[in-house]
Amino acid sequence: MMKTIHKQVLLILLAAGTCVLRAAADEKPRKPLYPDADIRELRSARAAYLAGDYGNALKSAESAKIERKKLISWQLYTLQNSLKSSEVKKAGNSLSLMMPIMEKRQEYDAIDIIKRYEIKMTPGYFADSAEQLTGFIQKRNSFPEADWIIGDVYRCEGEYVQAKDYLLSAWNNAFLLNVPEEQYDILYSLADIAGIENDTEGYETDLLLILADDKFFKNSILNDAMLLTIRNQKAGAMEKFFTYFRSEDYRSIAAYFKLADFYTASSPDKALKACALGVLTGFTKMYETVMLRDSEYEYTGLSSLLREITRYPDILDWADKNDIWNGFIDFAGKTAAEGDSTFARDLYTALAADAPDQYFREQAARALKKTAQ
């Protein structure tokens, strides 16, 4: 499979090299037939990737990069050619002063390019500066969305050296992403590779970068109060935990659970904090979803929510996909290992009675028996 893919990519790269040489020989880059040709190819790459058609995913992603370079080459040529005119130069570096002059000169392509980027990034982003605009356009030669797809295909196929090259390129140019949240997909892919290669430092770093903007992870007041509640050994602490605390940065769930496993042997405190936040985030997502759908629902404890979500297959699917129930079991296990037996028993009791998945009900029941011994 990968040999075929490598051949396809090689042919694409050779074609790309030919295009670059032709473009260099051409004084005037051609205006693309479709201004969104790069995005069209990216969509094809994503569709192929999701379908498991890695060969076509690579082919389309590389084509997307080629189309992006063609577009940027034409845009820069068009703008720079317009900026050379003596009339436009009189406006200095000001885009707002240049635009009426370009209008009189009927330089509609240059005007269209400026307007497209001002709409995309807002006019204030470039501070009315032609220099800043052209500098930004030059950076857009990179196409992090396409690099992520290529890198992730190589990751899935076990070609980790190539995968890291593309994924690091995508990460280094993440500021260009149309959807900024996709930077976390890049980091998760890099973390997976680091884990496979036993690169513990890289693995931890990638996961912590995912949590770098997570206000709940960085909230020391929340974290201290949360851990004090877990450890106070009083009846009702478990229900208090799920009643009074919330964590809503849902992209962080996988990173929390991965760090909980990572820290288990070396730092039990960090492991407990990460696992607690992962479970709390999963709980918050399910709770908020139920509250949005049923205004009459009244939360009366963890078991009430566990029973309520059985009405919603999509919530159950989401919980399974995000490993929420395993996180709950692990959380109870970590509290028990830390000596927080009251909290652990109460959590195991709720899960044994009402966890939506029978496998985890049985796991909780077995663990509950051990804590009672």
N, C-alpha and C positions, 0 to 999 in steps of 0.2 A: 504493500500500500504506500509506504513512505517513499520507496524508490520512484514510484510513478509520480507522486506529488513533487518530489525533488526535481524530476525532469520537467514537469509543468512549470514550476517556479523558475527553473533555469531558462526555459524558453521565454518566459515573461520578462525576466531580467535582461536577457539579450535584446528583446524587443524594446524594452525601456531604454537601454543603452543606445540603441539605434535612434530612438526618438530624441534623446538628449543631444546626440551628435547633429541630427538634422536641425534641431532647434538652434543649436549654436551656430550652424552654418547660415541659418535664416536670419536676416536682419529684423524682420518683423514677424513675431509669433502670430499664429492665426487665432482669430477669435473662436472659441469653442462653439460648436453647433448647439450644444445644450449647456447652459451655465451651471447646471446641477449634475453633470455627468459623473463627477466624483461621488456624489451622494447616492446616485442610482446604483453605481457599482458597489458601494458600501452596503446598501440595503440587500443586494443580491448576495454579498458575502455573508451577511448576518443570517439570511434565510438558509443558505447552504450550511453554515456552521450549526445552526439549531437543528437542522435535519440530519446532522452527522455526515454530511457530504463534504469531507475535509478538502478533497482535491479542488472542487469548485469554489469552496470558501477561500482557499489560498489564491486561486486564480483571480477571483473577483476582487479580493482585498488588494492584491498587487495592481490590478487594473485601476482600482480606486486611487491608489497612490500616484499612478502615472497621470490620471486625469487631473488630480489635484495640482501636480507640478505644471501641467500644461496651462491650467487656469491661472495659476499664480504668475507664471511667466508672461502670459498675455496681459494680465492686470497691471503688473509692474511696468511692462513696456509702454502700455497705453498711458498710464499716469505720468511716468517719467518723461515721455515724449511731449505730453501736454504741458508739464511744468517747465519745459525748456523754453517755451515761447516767451518773448520779451514782454508781451502784454500780461501774461500770467505772473511773470516774475515780479512785476510791479506790486502785486498783492502781498509780496513777502512770503511768509509761511502760513498765512491764514486761509483755511479752507473756505470760510464764509465769504471772504473777499474774492477768492478765486472763482467760486461757482458762477456768479453773474458773468464774469469774463469768458469762462468756458461756454456758457450758454450763448453768448454773442458769437463765439467762434464755432458754434455748432459741434462742440466736442462732447457729443452725447454719451459715448461709451465711458469717458472719464467721469462725467457727472454721475452716470448710473453706478459705476464702481464705488464712488464716494458715498452715494446715498445708501447703497446696499450695506456697506460696512457701518454707517452711522445708525441704520435701523437695527442691524445685528448686535452692535455693541453699545448703542446710544451715542448721540453726538458728543456729549461731554467726555466720553472715554478717551478721545484723541486730543482733548484740550484745544480743538480748532487748529491742530497742527498737521500740516501736510507731511512733515518729516516723521511724526509719530505714526501716522496712518501707513505710510509706505514701509516703515520699519516693522509694523505689525503684520502687514501683508507678506513681507519676506519670511517671517517666522512661520507663516501658515503653509510653507512648503512641506512641513512635517504634518503627518496625518495620524494622530495617536489612536483614533478609533480603528483604523485599518491595521496599525501595528499590533494593537491588542488582539485582534482576531488571528493574525498570523502567528503571534507568539503563543496564543492559547491553543491553536491547532498543534503546534509543535509540542507544547506541554502535554496535551492529550496523547500524543503519539510517542512520548518518551524522549523526544529530542531536546534535552534541557538546555544545552549550550545555545542553540539557535533561539529557543523560546525566551531565554533570559535577555538576549540581545534585543529582540523586538519589544519585549515587555518593558525593559528599562528605557528604551526609546519612547515608548508610549507614556511611561511615568514621568520622564523628564520633560515631556511636552504636554502634560496633563492640563496646563493652563489654557490649551487650545480646544479642549473638549467642548462640544456643543452642550452636552449634559454633564456638568461637573461631577455629579455623583458617580459617574462611571470610573473615576479614579480609584474607587474602592474595589471595583472588579479587577482592575489591574493589580492592586496590592494583594488581593486574595490569591490571584494566580501566582504571583511571585512568592507568597508565603507557602503555597502548596509545593512549589519546586524546592524551596529551602527546606521544608520538612522532609521531603523525599531524599534530599541530598545530605540530611543530618547537619545542615548548617543552622545550628541553634541560635547563633547571634542574628543571622539574617531573618530567621523565622520570627523571633521575638520582635525584631525591629519592624518588620512588615506589618505584623498584627497591631503593634502599638501605633504605627502610623495611621492605621484604619481608625483607631480610637482617638487620634490627636484632636479631632474637632468635636468629640463627643462630650457635651457639657455635663452629662451624668457621671461619666467615668472620672472626670477631673474635679467633680464637686466633693471636696473633702468633708464638708459638713454632712451632706447626704450619706456618704460612704461610712463615716464614723457612726452616725445615728443608726444606720442600717445594721452594721456589725454589732453594735451594742444591743440592739433589739434581738438579734440572733442569739447572743451569748448571755442574756440575762437570767436564763434558767427559770423563768416564771411562766406559769400557765397562761396561755393566750398569746404568747409572744409570736408564734407562727402566724396567727390570724392578724395580729397587729402589723406584722411585716407586710402582708398583702393588702391591708386596708389603708395604711398611711403612706406607703412609698410607691413611686412610679418612676419609670425610665422609658423614654419614648424614642430613642435613637435606634430604630429597628434594623438599620444596616449593620449594626454592631453585634448582633446576636451571635453570628458564627465566630467572630473574633473573640468574644467573651468566652465561649465554650472551648475554643481551641487554646486560649491562654490558661483557662482553668485546668485543662489536662497538662499543659506545658509546665505549669508551676507546681503541680501536685507534689512532686518529690522534693523540689528545691525550696519552695516557699509556700507553705500551707496557707498563710494569711492572704497572699496575693491570689492564690487559687480559689479560696473561699470568696473573696471579693469579686473576682471575675465571674465565678459561677453564679453567685447571688444576683449580680447585675444582669447576666444572661437570662436567668429564670424570670427576674422581675420585668425585664423588657418583653419577654414572650408573654407573660401574664398580662402586662399593660396592653399589648396589642390585641389580645383576645377580649379583654374587658372592654376596651374602648369600642371595638367592633360590635360587640353585643349591645352596648349602651346606645350606639347610633341606630341599630336596627329595631330595638324594642325599648321604647321610652317607658314602658311599664315595668321593666325588669328591675328588681331591687336586689342588690348584692348583699348577701347575708353571711358570706364566708367563702373560703376557697372551694369547698365541695359544691356550693350552689352554682358557682361559675362553671366548674367541671361538668356538672349535669346539664347546664344551660347550653353549652357549646355543642352538645350532641345534636342539637336541632339544626346545626349549620355545617353541612359537609365541607364547604370551602374553608372554614376555620380549621376543621380537623385536618384537611389536606395541608394547609399552611403549617400547622403545628408539626405534622409528620415530616414535611420537607425541611423544616428548620430544627429538627431534632429536639423539640421542646420537652417531650416526656422523658427522654433520656437525660436531659438537663435537670429536670425536677428530681429524678432518682439520684443523680450525681450530687445535686445540691444537698439532699437529705443525708447522703452518705458522708459528705464533707462536714456537715454540721455534727454528725455523730462522731466522726473521727476526731473532731476538735473538742469533744466532750460536751457538746451542747445537746444533751440527750432529750430534754423536754421538747425542744424545737423539732428535732429529728423525728421523734415518735409521733408528734402531732401531724407533721407533714406526711410521713409514711401512712398514717391512719387515713388521712384524706385521700391519698393516692390509691391506697388499697381498696377503698370503698368506691371511688368515683372517677378514677382516671379513665378516659374514654377508650383506651386501648387495653385489652385484656392482658396482653403480655406484660405491660407495665404495672397493672393491678397486681398481678401475681408476683412480680419482682418486689413491689412495695410490701406485700403481705409477708414474703419470706424475710425481708430485711427487718420488718417490724417485730417478728418473732425473735430475731437475734438481739434486738435492742432491749427486749423484755427479759432476756436471760440474765 
